[in-house]
């Protein structure tokens, strides 16, 4: 979305004017100690509105909007033509000052016994014209003066036709920052206070440079801050700015960027619009707005006070199609009780000296109010004094005569004309903004005067104790000091004061909404008070027609569970959303980083929260546990069946061959091997962790010991057949065989007992594995003990394999050494493969690998040794004879 204010455009740049004025001031300086006759070079407009009083306050207003053309030939004094085009809004502001003064004069508690007068002049949107009017007000508008060597006072002789040239100690004005700045430079050495109602340049807050300036409109810094806060509040992160190409616009955009820095708001573009190239610049800005890359719901504008309350734009039906829903910051408005009735009661017959009201009357009703008072005035009576005045004041006689001719041509007013039914900008008091600023300025001046006049010893610093009852003794610098301390309470109860040059910042927030007629109306939706924004969002009518806040982003906000990843070469507002890694979370929208969960927690599926990791172990309920349990039970059942078969055929040669007692003991040990694997399945506990390793180690040693003794017996039998080796068999009798098996098994029992007593395995959570589950396993507290158990089993197995390999080719029809060789090959292969698989397996699969190794080696021994014998016993009983077994 491309939006942003077209900021203030009411501050023309005219530094050259200031330079020329400064030079002129030096040329007209007075030499001290000489008598000098001074005359005014030129006169201001003859139009004014004045009222005498004990204290007169001056007012400068842009009452005419068409500036005068200046004829500058450099051979004679500059020639100014009168300004034209009466501005009704400015005229209303001027009468707000008059109304406030008359209200104060009626107030018995504020300035009692003191009548305030006024003198209003036009500044015509021209800084030089304003300066001339201001100097006229400060100097009392005397056309000549005599100054002697004693410069403590000057005698002014009024020579003009119009009397009433009392000087003013204070000015209400001006209506622009540039004009106010120039007036401050010129009037600053005189300590004449200026209370501006429309100069909002932040530069005027500098009390060192502008000590005599006060204003009842906030600095534009606060307006830019308010607009920045609105952008942040509505989460508009990708915006465009269109600003006036002067100090107003540049300072405003700098303030906006400063306020939004680090808040996720970026400017896609900044387009400047100049006064001289307004059409070209506006067209370029419109194209830029249309080409915006923002992901938006619609175009939404945020306006500054310079155009957020513009009646011309609001009433333009063509503009209403694109400007609907504009959100703007506006000069705060307020009601002035009685002001509307005052405006509608104005009549030139009651104010014959009010030139502005008389011209407004002529423009509004098309008649001459003067004609009702004096009938049939000859045209020559207008022109004769004007020609005389022209010779002295250098004002165009032709222009004045033409103007007088136009007035003389108007029909006389009937006297029944009234503003009661008139509806225009002048009588409209529904939105008093600038007029209320003027109203506050007058009350600030009145309270400052009241403070001075109430002081019992105002001149005590100079060693005099005079009463403060005389307003004639008040000097401008005293009024300036009093304004710095003033605390104003208006009749409406509003309290305000000056903080340096400024008053506390207050603005209205307005919204442009459609009317049934198709035009736009201004609706108040909130207020700004300092840094606080009070906004009724439900009252806003957005440009899209929806009550949902428009979206304006370069990239959609990253949802929880993701993080931002900045795009290379793009602003911070343009980014990609990256899913958080497993075990990391982000629980906020637009998170910059993903946070890793604590070791005992893991991220949920959405990766927005850390949840406790589930305990994981090889249980009887899961598929793998059921499969291994089935395999173990089946192995034990098969072993039991073989044991029963051998027991039933224990007298047959196949069973009795190679020591049937060892065969039964081997079957028993194999059954224990199958059953010990079941101890590894289920939730680990202290006792199961100890028992499973002991059962595993002892069962397999018993099994391998039986095979080793069997192998030794086979080897001893065939070796004893050699001459001189008959005594060898006495070492391998049944008792020696049982003793050997017990000895080998006892050694493993000693190892297991020592290991389990010193550093037994304990249940422990394996937090090293990254996942949503934490494995509960039997942790080997001593790797040495477990290695000794496995190593001892491996030693016996390797010895058995080696001996069986040597006896595999001994002559016999049924040599059990071959079966032992194959079985031990499988056994060793399984346990050699077990080591790397055990080390690399994660979590509960470590236990599954060990169980698999136990079952695989047990099945290998069972099948390789006992399957051929069972085959003969069941399927080939004819081979189960001693003759067959002894045959070579």
GIZITA-V583591 format. One line per field, one symbol per residue. phi: phi as a letter, one per 40 degrees, with the letter a starting at -180 (. if undefined). psi: psi as a letter, one per 30 degrees, with the letter a starting at -180 (. if undefined). Layout:
# GIZITA-V583591
phi->???
psi->???
This chain:
# GIZITA-V583591
phi->.baicccdbbbccaccdccccccccccbcbccgbcbcbbccabcdccabbacacbbbcbbbccbcbcccbcbbgbacdbbcccbgcccccccccccccccccccccccbbfcgbccbaabbcbffbcccccccccccccggccaabbbccccabcbbcbccbcgbccbcabcibcacccccccccccdccfccbbcbacbcccccccccbcbbbabbcccdcccccccccccccfcbbbbbbbccacdcccccccccccccgbgbbbcabbbbcccbccccccccccccccdcccbcacbbbbcccbcbccccccccccccbccgdbbcbdcbacbdgccccccccacccbcccccccccccccbgbccccccbcfccccccccccccccccbgbcccccccccccccccccccgccaccbcbaccccbcbcbcccccdcccccccccccccccccbcbcccgbbbcbcbccccbdccccccccbcbbbcdcgcbaacbgcbbdcbbcbbbcbcbdcgcbbcbcbiabbgbcbbbcccccbcccgccccdbabcbcdccdgbbcbcccgbcccbabbbccccgbbabbcgccbccccdccbaccccfbacbdcccbacbcccccccccccccccccccccccccccccbccccccccfgcccccccccccccccccccccchccbccccccccccccccccccccccccdcccccccccccccgbccccccbcdccccccccccccdcccccccccccaccbcaccccccacbbccbccccbccccccccccccccccccccccccbcbccacbccccccccccccdcccccccdcccccccfccccccccccccccccccccccbccccccccbbccccbccccccb
psi->kjllkjakggikkhfeeeeeeeeeeefglkkkgkkkjklkellakfkljlkllekkklkkkifkfjlkkkjjfgflkkjklkllikjeeeeeeefeeeeeeeeeffkffjhkgkkklljklkfhhkeeeeeeeeeeeefghkfllkkafjgflkkkjkflfkahhklkfkkjlagleeeeeeeeeefeffhkkkjkfgjgkffffjfeeifgklkgklkfeeeeeeeeeeeeeghjfjllkjlkiaeeeeeeeeeeeeefkgggklkeljkkklefheeeeeeeeeeeeegkgkjlflkkkjklffgfgjeeeegjeeffefgkgkklklkkllkjkfeeeeeffkkfffifgjeeeeeeeeeefhljffffejlikkeffeeefeeeeefefhkjeeeeeeeeeeeffklkkfffklgegkjaeefjgfijdeeeeeeeeeeeeeeeeeeeffkfiegffggkjllgfjfffklefeeeeeefgkjkjlffgkkllkicfllkkklkklkjkklfffallkkkfalkjcgkkjkjfffkjlffflgkkkkjlekkkklkfllkjkkkgllffjllkkkklkflljglkhkelkkkllegllkaefhflklkkkkkljlffleeeeeeeeeeeeeeeeeeeeeeeeeehffleeefkhjfeeeeeeeeeeeeeeffffffklkkleeeeeeeeeeeeeeeeeeeeeeeeeeeeeeeeeefflkggffefffhleeeeeeeeeeeeeeeeeeeeeefeeilklkkkjffkjlfkkkjljkjejfeeeeeeeeeeeeeeeeeeeeeefgfgkkkfijfeeeeeeefeeeeeefefeeeeeefkkbffeeeeeeeeeeeeeeeeeeeefeeeeeeeefifffhleeeefk.
